[in-house]
Amino acid sequence: MNATANNLLAIHKTIISAENEFHRVNSSVQLLAVSKKQPIEKIQQAIKAGQQDFGENFLQEALSKIKVLGQTEIVWHFIGAIQSNKTQPIAENFAWAHTISRKKIAKKLNDFRPNNLPALNVCIQVNISNEENKSGVSVNELPELVAYIAQLPKLRLRGLMCIPQKTEDFTEQRHAFHECYLAFEKLKQQGYQLDTLSMGMTNDMRAAIAEGATIVRVGTGVFGERE
């Protein structure tokens, strides 16, 4: 086995361990391999090891990888900041977009989504730690954006995504993720059919799983340090 395959095996063991530790249903947490700034060879190694979902932050880099690797056995997730001029290629080439935080962007993704493709799966990015330099809506702004996206026919609102303020303290990590979980549950109680909490990365995924994450986004843990 190569290093990437070994890393994937280790990450899956960590996920299963956390599911058991925090009384989560087995296989309820999906691994999204963050492949930004990683060579195609490593992505191919991950595919051979059974990984299907890959997250990319930079559009031009992602499009070049999609051109080489295709879209048949890979589910591509866009997890970077979305500017207006990026909405058409994202809508045309990705299955997921995790970082919606404005009505304008949601409308453009909807309008550019080709009719021959299923609805684009989207998550709303929540600025759960209220950091000035971080994208996302506040919890108070969520209801208006959720209601807007829910009526767009070519988008399928799946849930919420967050990147809390960095901390090594496990209790603090859990607290931030718990805030996102509470917002998620409140929306479900209001009747929205949500199923996805995209939260947790290499250094805080155990805390995220403890607080209900359904997708963890892991880059370094899978591929090693970026080149």
Secondary structure, DSSP 8 states (H G I E B T S, - for coil): --HHHHHHHHHHHHHHHHHHHTT--TT-SEEEEE-TT--HHHHHHHHHTT--EEEES-HHHHHHHHHHH-SSS-EEEE-S---GGGHHHHHHH-SEEEEE--HHHHHHHHHHS-TTS--EEEEEEE-TT--TTS-SB-GGGHHHHHHHHHT-TTEEEEEEEE-----S-HHHHHHHHHHHHHHHHHHHHTT----EEEE--TTTHHHHHHTT-SEEEESHHHH-S--
